[in-house]
Amino acid sequence: MTELDKKAQDLGVDLRVEIAGVELSNPIMPASGTFSPWESSEFYDLNELGAAVTKGISAVPWDGNPLPRIAETYGGMLNSVGLENKGTDWYKAELLPYLSSFDTKIITNLAGHSVDEYVSAAEALSGRDEIDMFELNISCPNVSQGGIAFGTDPELAAKVTREVKKVIDKPLIVKLTPNVTDITVIAQAVEDAGADAVSLINTLFGMAIDLKRRRPVLANIKGGFSGPAVKPIALRMVWETAKAVDVPVIGLGGITKGTDVVEFLAAGASAVGIGTASLMDPTAMVRIKSELIDYMHDNNFATISGLKEAFDF
């Protein structure tokens, strides 16, 4: 039993949640792309997490975008990393065995530039008992259709969801982009195509300009904006989506403290992902977990479901 799990038990707080039939010890997990297990484990016990969510894994290694590709900005940060990763062979040989040494669920994020690439990555990892769930990053550009992101077109989103579902044997979470007119349309499309859960929001498009150099800060010009400033947008989209679909919703976007988690649960999320906060403070997730326990105890909530039921709007 971890230190915080013992704290929760002593205070009579049960943090367990269920996502698509998989029970997590608590609703706290990293947002994909913001979590390095080796580095994070130097700061805290990874067993404190409800799940470990990997960076996007593609069938073959990706180099990512040119430097500079990360920039601090007001209320958050911009990134244009480009899903740099070492591919499925490395993942199976190096990262998966390390993650498996911890008693936390493993969610593997899949990336691709075409339906075939997504399917190839999924096939390479299907059948691995260590993996508890997959997450599909549909914010990737579809190279066969002019670079449009899969997640901005309901038909494309449904197609890649449907094809990946055919080759995996674990529940599938689909991670949704907020860069659309109505995110619930995409959520309903992937639910109809077989998604077992959805996570949202991925980053918003943004940019910054270096006035001294007289050019964009990022080499790729635009990037994904994340951090505390996006929380109201994320919260609204989670609330809308939770009302529009029957599958569980994992809320992401601007979470920096325990009460932020409570807001996302109140809006309909079943669990939450934390990203930028961990880049500012490597121990953010365990601090937020502790703050969530304190809030539940102070407000007489014994379970996550009881907390959620107390908010009716």
N, C-alpha and C positions, 0 to 999 in steps of 0.2 A: 504493500500500500504506500502510495506517495505521501509526501508531507501535506499537500493540500487536500488529498482525498481523505486523509485522517482528520484534517481540520473540518471538512464538510461532514464527515461521519459524527464527530464530536458535537457539532452544532445541529445535527438532525436534518442536514440538507442532502438531498439526492439529486445529483447533477446528470444522471443518465438520460440519454435521448436515443431515439431510433430513427435511422435514415434508410428507407427502402429495405427494411428487414435486418439491417445491420445495427447492433447496439453499440453506441459509443459511451465511454465512461463519463463524458461531459461534452458540451456543445462547442468547445473551443478548438479551432484548427487553423493552421496557416493558410493564407491565400496562395494558390499556386504561383510559382515564380519568385517568391519572396523568402524561401526557406531552404537553408543549407543544413542538413542534419548533422554533419560533422562539426561545423562551426557552432551551431545552436547548442549542441550537447556540451560544449565547453562552458555554457552559461547556466543551463538548467537541465533538469531531468526530463527527457523527451516523453517519459511515461505520464507526465502531467497532461499531455495533449489528448484530446478526444480522438484525433486522427492526425496522421502526418500526410500532408498533401505535397506531392512532388512538383518540381518544375516540369513544364511541358516536355514530353519525350517523343521524339520522332523516330521513324524506322531507321534512318541513317543520321549521322551527326550533322548538325547545322552550325554554321559559323556565327550567325547573328548579324546585326547591323554594325556599320563602322562607328568608331569613336569620334567625338563624345556622344554617349547615349543615355546618360543620366544627368538630371539637373534639378537642383532645389528651386522651388518657386513658392510664391505666397500661398500659404494654406496647404502645402503638399509638395509633390514632386512630379517630374516628368520622366518617363523612361521610354526608350526606343531600343531595348536590348535585342529584340528580334528572335526571342525564344532560342537563344544559343543553348545547345545541349550536345551530349556525346552519343546519343542514339541508344537503341534498345539493347544491343549486345553489351555495351558498357553498363547499362542500367541493371541488367540481369546478373552481371558478373561482380559489380562493385557496390552499387547503391542499395539494391534490394536486399542483399544479405545483411548489410549494416542496419537498415531499417527493421528488419525482422528480428534483430536482437532486442528490440524494445517491445513492451506490452502495450502497444497502441495500434489502432487500425491504420491500414495503409491505403491511401487513395492515389492512384497513378493517373496523372494528367497526360492526355494524348494530344499531339499536335500534328498538323499536316497541311500541305498546300493544295491537295486534291483529295477527292474521295478515296482514291486508291492508296494514297499515302497514309491517310488515317486508318484505313483498313489494314494496311501492312503493319503499322505500329501495333494495332490492336491484336492482330494475329500472332505477332511475335511474343506478346506478353500474355495472351489468353492461356488459361490452364495453370497459371502460377498460383499455388495455394496461398502464398504470402500476401497476395493482393486481395484486398477486401472489396474495393470498388474502383471503378474507372471514372475519370472526369474528362469530358470532351471540350477542348478549347476551340469553340467555333468562331473566335475572333480572327483566326488566321485568314490571310488573303487567298482567294481561290484563283490560282494561276491560270486555270483553263477558262475563266470567265472574266478576264480583264482586271483581276485583282480585287474584286468585290469580296468582302468578308462573308464567310458562310453564315454568320450570325445575323446579317442584315436582311436576308432573304428567307422568308418562311419555307419555300420549297427546297432551297439548298440546305437549310438547317435540318429540315425533316429528312432529306435524302441521306445526308451523312450520318445522322443519328440512326436511321433505319439500317444502313449498311454496317455500321460498327456493331450494332446490337446483334447482328447475325453471327458474328465471329467471337463474341466474348461470352463468358459464363458467369459474370459477376454483375451486380447492379451498375447502371450507367447514370452518372450525373452530367448534365449539359450546362456548361458555363456560358452565360449570356452576355452579349455586349449591350451597353446602354446607348450606343450610337445609332438609335433607330427612333422612328416616330412613336411606335407603340410596342413596348417590350412584351406585353401580354400576348400579342399575336404570335411572336416567335416562341414564347413559352408554351402556348397551346399547340403549336405545330410540332415541337419536339416531344411534347407529352403524347400526342396522337401517334407519333412515330416510334414510341416505345421508351422514351426517357423515364428513368425511375425516380429522378429528382432533378432540380435545376439549382444552379448557383448564380448569384448576381449581387452586385454588378461588376463586370470587368471595367477596365479603365475608360475614361472619357478622352476624346481627342483634344489635344491642346498643343500649344507651342510657346516658346519664349525667344526673345530677340536680344542679342548682345549688341548694345549700342556702340561700344568701343570698337568691336570688330565689324560692326555693320552687317551682321548676318545672323541667322538663327543659331541659338545655343546648341541645339542638337544637330548632328551631322545629317540625320534623316529628316530634318526640318520639323516634323510634327512627331508627337509621341503620346503615350498614355498618361493621363493626369489622374493621380490618386492622392489620398491623404484626407485629413479632417474636413477639408472644404467640400468634399463630395458627399458627405454623410446625408444631408437632407435629400439629395437626389436619389441616393441609394435606398434610403428608408422608404421614400415614396414608391419607388419601383418594386421593392420587396412587398410592400403592402398591396399594391395593385396585382402583382403576380400571384401572391398567396390566395387572393380572392378569385383568380381566374383559372387556376389549375388545382388538381386534386393531389398531385405528387408533392413531396416535401420540398421546401425552399431553404437554401443555405444563403444567408445574408452576408454581403461583403460591401465594404466601402466606408472608410473614414472612422473605423472603430478604434478608439484609443483608451477607453476605460470601461469598467464593469457596467456602469449605467448605460453606456452605448449598446452593450450586448442586450440589456433588458429591453431597450427600445426596439431593437430588431426582433426579438422574440415576441414582443407585444404586437409588432406589425405583421406577424405571421410566420417568421422564420422558425425553423426547427433546430438550426445550428448556425454558427457564424464563422467566417474566415477573417483572419487578421493579417494585413500585409505591411503597409507603410509604417505602421506603429512599431513593428519589429525591426525595421531598418533604422529607426531613430533610437530604439531601446531594445537590445537583444532579449531582454527578459520580459518584454511587454505582455506576452501571452500568459505567463504564469502570474504576473501581477493582475492582469484583467480577470483571470480565473479566481484569484483570491478575492478581488473586489466583488465579483458576482456572488460568491459564497456569502460574503458579508451582507450584501443587499438582500439576498433571499432570507437570511437569518433575521436581519433587522426588521423585515417586512412580513415575517411569518409565512414564508413560502417554503414548503417542504420539498416540492418537486418542480421541475421545469414545466410540466403540463399544468400544474396548479397556478404557476405564475402566468402562463399564457392565457389561461381561462379567466384570469382576473381582469384582463383588458378586453373589452367588447366594443369594437367600433368598426 
